[in-house]
């Protein structure tokens, strides 16, 4: 599929995959696609940053390549490595046959036949369906040396393998970086990108998202779920629930054939929306009832 040619087309294209996108986010996505600039999405965990890459890949029919970042990630792990077991077998085979040409063997061992491609190198390869989507997820988990390497790779869209030379992308990939802001990412990397802060959605937007992702949920239950989760986010919690947790909780309630919320049902299913025991203990019992009463009051017509 061709790149959407307007902001409205971006919203419509993403909506077809079940991703409900506000106009501000659709605008920066459109500009990223139009200008060929990496897109840097920052926000709390579970607000849909990773999902937009998946939705774009699905909507455009492009290959999604995901680089999951972690502490200690280095350039070699992100770009390539050599298949050492296969190389050792080739060496043993050559030795057993006798009279192996050492130079020829060395050239063969460090050829693409023994190359294991990691996400950044995969993203530099051409694809008949168009440039792939490279998702660099949770870049804030890495360290500054990797950021510096990534800055260079995203500047020229090329990587260098000493034994093979420089490999440049025939068409730059569509790059999306995400950050949960556990630390500040260097300004130099941000300047290479278009930036957008992905916030928790408004009530109406979250209901719309829930309709798209859990359409079997009744209107009344959907509104109660969203109202309760949004009240929950105002509490002093170690980890506030994201949109992903709202969707998970709705699906859990549907699996239990819940028609409407009650303090007992909430207490029994808190593990779907809260992931820390201290938070769960805090919301159990009377607190669950208080929040549910407040949520229902906010839904009552004025």
Residue pairs with C-beta under 8 A, 6 or more apart in sequence:
1 13
1 59
1 60
1 61
3 33
3 34
3 60
4 10
4 12
4 13
4 30
4 33
6 30
7 23
7 26
7 27
7 30
8 26
9 30
10 21
10 26
10 29
10 30
10 33
11 21
11 23
11 26
13 59
13 60
14 20
14 21
14 26
14 29
14 52
14 55
14 56
14 59
15 21
15 212
16 59
17 55
17 58
17 59
18 55
18 212
18 213
19 48
19 51
19 52
19 55
19 212
20 201
20 205
20 208
20 209
20 212
21 29
21 52
22 201
22 205
24 196
25 52
25 196
25 198
28 39
28 194
28 195
28 196
29 39
29 52
29 56
31 37
31 194
32 38
32 39
32 174
32 176
32 194
33 174
35 194
36 172
37 192
37 193
37 194
38 154
38 175
38 176
38 177
38 192
38 193
38 194
39 175
39 176
39 177
39 193
39 194
39 196
40 177
40 178
40 179
40 185
40 189
40 190
40 193
40 194
40 195
40 196
41 49
41 52
41 176
41 177
41 178
41 179
41 196
41 198
42 49
42 178
42 179
42 180
42 181
42 195
42 196
42 197
42 198
43 49
43 180
43 181
43 197
43 198
43 199
44 180
44 181
44 199
44 200
44 240
44 242
45 180
45 239
45 242
46 241
46 242
46 243
46 244
46 245
47 198
47 199
47 200
47 201
47 242
47 243
48 198
48 209
48 242
48 243
48 244
49 178
49 198
50 135
50 137
50 178
51 244
52 176
53 64
53 66
53 133
53 135
53 176
53 178
54 64
54 135
56 62
56 133
56 174
56 176
57 63
57 64
57 132
57 133
60 130
60 133
61 129
61 130
62 127
62 129
62 130
62 131
62 132
62 133
62 174
63 127
63 129
63 132
63 133
64 132
64 133
64 135
65 119
65 122
65 123
65 132
65 133
65 134
65 135
65 173
66 119
66 135
66 137
67 78
67 118
67 119
67 120
67 134
67 135
67 136
67 137
68 137
68 138
69 136
69 137
69 138
69 139
69 140
69 141
69 142
69 146
70 138
70 141
70 142
71 141
71 142
71 143
72 143
73 141
73 142
73 146
74 145
74 146
75 146
75 149
77 118
78 118
78 119
78 120
78 146
78 149
79 118
79 120
79 121
79 159
79 161
80 115
80 116
80 117
80 118
80 121
80 159
80 161
81 116
81 118
82 109
82 110
82 114
82 115
82 116
83 114
83 115
83 116
86 114
87 109
87 114
90 105
90 108
90 109
90 114
91 105
91 109
94 100
94 105
110 163
110 164
111 164
112 164
115 161
115 164
117 125
119 134
120 134
120 153
120 159
121 159
121 161
121 167
122 132
123 132
123 134
123 169
123 173
123 175
124 157
124 158
124 159
124 167
124 168
124 169
124 173
125 132
125 169
126 169
126 170
126 171
130 171
131 169
131 171
131 172
131 173
131 174
132 173
132 174
133 173
133 174
133 175
133 176
134 173
134 174
134 175
134 176
135 176
135 178
136 150
136 175
136 176
136 177
136 178
137 178
138 178
138 179
138 180
139 147
139 150
139 177
139 178
139 179
139 185
139 189
140 179
140 180
140 181
140 182
140 183
140 184
140 185
141 182
144 186
147 185
147 186
147 188
147 189
148 186
150 189
151 186
151 188
151 189
151 192
153 159
154 175
154 189
154 192
155 192
156 168
157 168
157 169
157 172
157 173
158 166
158 167
158 168
158 169
159 166
159 167
160 166
160 167
161 167
175 193
177 189
177 193
179 185
200 206
200 230
200 233
200 240
200 242
200 243
201 209
201 243
203 226
203 227
203 230
206 226
206 229
206 230
206 243
206 246
207 222
207 223
207 226
209 243
209 246
209 247
210 217
210 222
210 225
210 226
210 246
210 247
210 250
211 217
211 222
213 247
213 250
214 222
214 247
214 250
214 251
214 254
216 254
217 225
217 250
217 253
217 254
218 259
220 260
221 250
221 253
221 258
221 259
221 260
221 261
222 250
223 299
224 260
224 261
224 292
224 295
224 296
224 299
225 246
225 249
225 250
225 253
225 261
226 246
227 295
227 296
227 298
227 299
228 261
228 266
228 291
228 292
228 295
229 241
229 245
229 246
229 249
229 273
230 295
231 291
231 294
231 295
231 298
232 240
232 241
232 273
232 274
232 283
232 291
233 240
233 241
235 282
235 283
235 291
237 274
237 276
237 279
237 282
238 276
238 278
238 279
239 274
239 275
239 276
239 279
241 249
241 273
241 274
245 272
245 273
245 274
246 273
248 272
248 273
249 269
249 272
249 273
252 269
252 272
253 261
253 265
253 269
256 265
256 269
258 265
261 292
262 292
263 285
263 288
263 289
263 292
266 283
266 288
266 292
267 284
267 285
267 288
270 280
270 283
270 284
270 288
271 280
274 280
274 283
283 291
